Amino acid sequence: MGITDKIRQVKSKQGKSVKSTPASEGGLGLSPDQNSGSIDDDIRKAKENLLAEYWYDKYEKAASAIIKGEIRGDVADNFKKLQEKVDVINEDVALLEEEVSTDDPLTPLEKKFVTLDKLAEHYKLFLSRVQRQIATIGGGGAVELTDLDDVDDSNRSHKSIIMYNDVTGKYEASDPDMNAGISNEDHSGDEIILNATDSSGTDEGSSIRQENKTATAVPSPTGDIVHTGVLETTGNASISGTLGVGTDGDGRTDFNGDVKFNGNTSGALWDYSTNDLILYDSTRLEFGSNKDFEIWHGGSHTFMKNSGGDLRIRGDVLKLAREDGSEFYLVANVNNEVTLYHNGNAKIATTSSGISVTGNVVISNDGNIGSVGDTDSIAIDSSGNITASQNLTVTGETTHNDDVKFPGANYD
């Protein structure tokens, strides 16, 4: 029923009036009518006046909608909705101005019955209070949770929490069980579950896990968290203590990106894109407990240092070559020859009976060719003369281009 219908009902009851508590005493401002008899002066009785009932209901519903949280959202949205209610009521006020006249027995000039001015004054005060309330809390309208109809704080105590009860349809205050688990479910039904330990820290199957995933992080009584499955982080992670990996013997750490190791003056880098482990200048690879073997690059040269026994290089085929592999210096084959090269050409190769020389053999001046028992069996002087200190046996012919001298007395 609209305001016009209400007013028509009022006009149809001319000659009837009511009395109730004056505005100064907390009522709606309807003064007593001596000719109408005694009526209870509380607001409930005042609502028997149809005009007062209409405005009282509008006021009560607007206040309830704001204070009890039916109008929610941010401040701008709340004011927009509140203004819509104001506009509706203002339209009704305009209708009142058209329909209500001072001849109405409900509003005689000599009586202090409710007037449009009083209603407007009362309503403006109400609006200002509601607006201040919304601006203070930034939304909803209710200053405290306890003002909301769907919040039950009957069990509230120190450190209580609010949880929604699907049975009662309300948010209820309750004391949390600090040893209990907590789960958070998303719209797909997947949950992140925190299981509990007892008050002494004893493991009660406690874990942090995602319901539809197999990865689980299990805290121990000492405060450690043991994670099974893949642990992924995005962004930076900082560990101030010791990072232990695989302390149970079967763990591992996978790095899917560059890994940098910073030293005091140098360092190393695992380059993910090139699959290279890079040791910067003067970063050494050390083997043995006492730096027995070291490899490093010093900026201009590369060093291998062995200080703990023999340096043994093993392999069935060993090749020593230039940096681009285009020339060999030495090639050693298991159970076969060892060949030395000059400028990429083989010159000396070992054989089962000795050596094989490709090219000339040059002996320094006054050099000797000997055997184990006689180191100077054949001597070659600086003039090229050859002297055999032992018997010279020639098989085959000997060609001489000059004199042949046979010293001594016997020419047998």
SVG drawing of the C-alpha trace seen along z (x, -y; Angstrom):
<svg xmlns="http://www.w3.org/2000/svg" viewBox="-16 -27 169 91">
<polyline fill="none" stroke="black" stroke-width="0.4" points="0.0,0.0 1.5,-3.4 1.4,-6.7 -1.5,-7.9 -3.6,-5.0 -2.6,-5.6 -3.6,-9.3 -7.0,-8.4 -7.7,-6.1 -6.8,-8.9 -9.2,-11.3 -12.0,-8.7 -11.7,-8.6 -12.2,-12.4 -13.3,-13.2 -11.1,-10.6 -7.8,-11.4 -5.4,-9.7 -3.0,-10.8 0.4,-9.4 3.6,-10.4 4.9,-13.9 8.2,-14.2 9.8,-15.7 9.1,-12.5 10.5,-10.2 7.3,-9.7 6.3,-10.6 5.0,-14.0 1.2,-13.4 -0.4,-15.5 -3.4,-14.3 -6.9,-15.1 -9.2,-15.8 -12.3,-14.9 -11.1,-11.4 -10.7,-9.8 -7.6,-8.2 -5.3,-6.1 -2.0,-4.4 0.8,-6.9 3.6,-4.6 4.7,-4.3 2.8,-1.1 -0.5,-2.9 0.6,-5.9 0.9,-3.6 -2.9,-3.3 -2.8,-6.7 -2.3,-5.5 -0.1,-8.4 2.2,-7.9 2.2,-4.2 3.4,-4.8 6.3,-7.0 7.2,-4.9 7.4,-1.8 9.5,-3.5 11.9,-4.9 12.2,-1.5 12.8,0.4 15.5,-2.0 17.2,-2.0 17.1,1.8 18.5,2.1 21.4,-0.2 22.3,0.8 21.8,4.5 24.0,4.8 21.6,5.4 23.3,2.6 26.8,3.8 29.8,3.0 32.1,0.0 31.3,-3.5 30.4,-4.8 28.0,-1.9 26.4,-2.3 25.7,-6.0 24.3,-5.3 21.8,-2.7 21.0,-5.0 20.3,-7.9 17.9,-5.7 15.9,-5.2 16.0,-8.9 14.7,-9.6 11.8,-7.3 10.9,-8.9 11.2,-12.4 8.8,-11.5 6.3,-10.4 6.9,-13.7 6.0,-15.5 2.8,-13.6 2.0,-14.5 2.4,-18.2 -0.2,-17.8 -2.6,-15.6 -2.5,-16.9 -4.3,-20.1 -4.5,-22.0 -8.3,-21.4 -7.6,-17.7 -8.8,-17.1 -5.7,-15.1 -3.6,-18.2 -5.5,-21.2 -3.3,-24.4 -4.0,-24.8 -2.8,-21.3 0.8,-20.0 0.2,-17.0 3.0,-15.6 3.8,-17.8 5.9,-17.5 8.5,-19.9 8.9,-17.7 9.1,-14.5 11.7,-16.1 13.7,-17.3 13.6,-13.9 14.5,-12.2 17.5,-14.5 18.9,-13.7 18.5,-10.0 20.3,-10.3 23.2,-12.3 23.8,-9.7 23.7,-6.8 26.0,-8.6 28.6,-9.2 28.3,-5.6 29.0,-4.3 31.9,-6.7 33.4,-5.6 33.5,-1.8 34.0,-2.1 31.0,0.1 28.2,2.3 26.6,-0.2 27.0,1.9 29.6,0.7 30.0,4.0 29.6,7.6 27.2,8.2 24.8,5.7 24.3,8.2 21.3,10.6 23.4,13.4 26.1,13.3 25.7,15.2 28.2,14.2 26.5,15.9 29.6,18.2 32.1,15.4 35.2,15.3 38.8,14.2 40.4,15.1 37.2,16.5 37.0,17.0 34.1,16.6 33.0,19.6 30.0,20.1 27.4,22.7 25.7,24.2 23.0,25.6 21.9,22.4 22.9,20.2 24.8,17.9 28.3,16.9 29.0,18.1 31.7,17.2 33.5,20.2 36.8,21.0 39.4,22.5 41.0,25.9 44.6,24.9 45.6,28.5 42.9,29.1 43.4,29.1 42.4,26.4 41.2,26.8 40.4,24.2 38.3,25.4 38.0,23.6 35.2,23.6 36.4,26.8 36.3,28.8 40.1,28.9 41.4,28.3 44.6,27.1 44.6,29.1 46.6,28.4 46.5,31.4 47.4,31.1 49.8,32.1 48.9,32.5 49.8,30.0 53.1,31.6 54.1,31.4 53.7,35.2 53.0,35.9 49.4,37.0 49.9,37.6 50.1,33.8 50.8,32.4 50.2,29.6 48.9,30.9 46.6,30.1 43.8,32.6 44.0,33.5 47.8,33.5 50.3,36.1 52.8,33.6 52.8,33.3 54.8,31.3 55.0,33.0 56.1,31.0 58.1,32.8 57.9,32.2 61.1,30.2 59.6,27.7 61.1,29.1 58.9,29.6 59.7,32.6 58.4,32.3 57.7,35.1 57.0,34.4 58.1,31.4 58.6,28.1 58.4,25.2 59.1,21.5 58.7,18.4 60.7,15.4 63.6,15.3 64.0,17.6 66.4,16.8 67.7,19.3 69.7,17.9 70.6,21.3 71.9,24.6 70.0,26.1 70.1,29.8 69.1,31.9 68.4,35.6 69.4,36.1 67.4,39.3 69.7,40.7 67.3,40.6 66.6,36.9 67.7,34.7 67.5,31.1 66.6,30.2 67.6,26.8 65.8,25.8 67.7,22.6 71.1,20.9 72.8,21.6 75.4,19.1 78.1,19.8 79.7,16.7 83.2,17.0 85.2,14.4 87.1,13.3 85.8,15.6 83.1,18.1 81.3,20.5 78.1,20.6 75.9,23.4 74.6,22.0 71.3,23.6 71.0,22.4 74.4,23.8 74.7,26.7 78.0,25.5 79.6,25.4 81.8,22.4 84.7,21.9 85.8,18.3 89.5,17.3 91.4,18.7 88.5,20.9 90.1,24.3 88.9,27.9 90.6,29.6 90.8,33.4 91.9,35.2 91.9,34.2 95.1,32.2 94.8,30.5 96.5,33.5 95.4,32.6 94.3,29.2 93.1,27.8 92.5,24.1 92.8,21.3 94.8,18.3 93.7,15.8 96.5,16.5 97.3,20.1 95.7,23.3 97.4,25.4 97.3,29.0 99.1,29.6 99.6,33.0 101.3,33.2 100.0,36.6 101.9,39.4 101.8,40.3 99.7,38.5 98.2,41.4 96.2,40.9 94.4,44.1 92.8,45.0 93.1,47.6 93.7,44.8 95.4,41.5 95.6,38.6 97.4,35.3 96.4,32.7 96.2,29.0 93.2,27.1 91.0,27.4 91.9,31.1 93.5,30.5 96.9,31.9 98.2,34.7 101.2,34.4 101.1,37.9 98.9,40.9 99.2,44.0 97.2,47.2 96.8,50.1 99.0,53.2 100.2,51.2 102.4,48.4 103.0,45.1 103.5,42.4 105.1,39.0 104.2,36.3 105.9,33.3 103.7,30.6 101.0,33.2 103.2,35.8 104.2,39.1 108.0,39.4 108.7,42.0 106.6,45.0 107.4,47.8 107.3,51.4 107.5,54.8 111.3,54.9 112.2,51.2 111.3,48.0 110.5,46.9 111.8,43.6 110.2,41.7 112.8,39.3 116.3,38.6 118.1,39.3 120.5,36.5 123.1,37.0 124.9,34.1 128.6,33.6 130.9,36.2 127.8,38.2 127.9,41.9 125.7,44.8 126.1,47.6 124.7,50.6 124.0,51.3 127.5,52.9 129.4,50.5 127.9,47.0 130.3,45.7 130.5,48.7 130.1,46.3 131.4,42.8 130.8,39.9 133.1,36.9 132.5,33.4 133.9,34.1 131.6,37.0 134.1,39.7 132.7,42.9 134.8,45.1 133.8,48.6 135.4,49.6 134.5,53.3 134.4,55.6 132.5,54.3 130.7,57.1 129.4,56.3 126.9,58.6 126.8,57.9 128.8,55.5 130.6,52.4 131.2,49.6 134.1,47.3 134.7,44.1 138.2,43.5 141.1,45.3 140.6,48.1 143.2,48.3 143.9,51.4 146.3,50.6 148.2,53.3 150.3,56.2 147.7,58.9 145.2,58.7 143.6,62.0"/>
</svg>
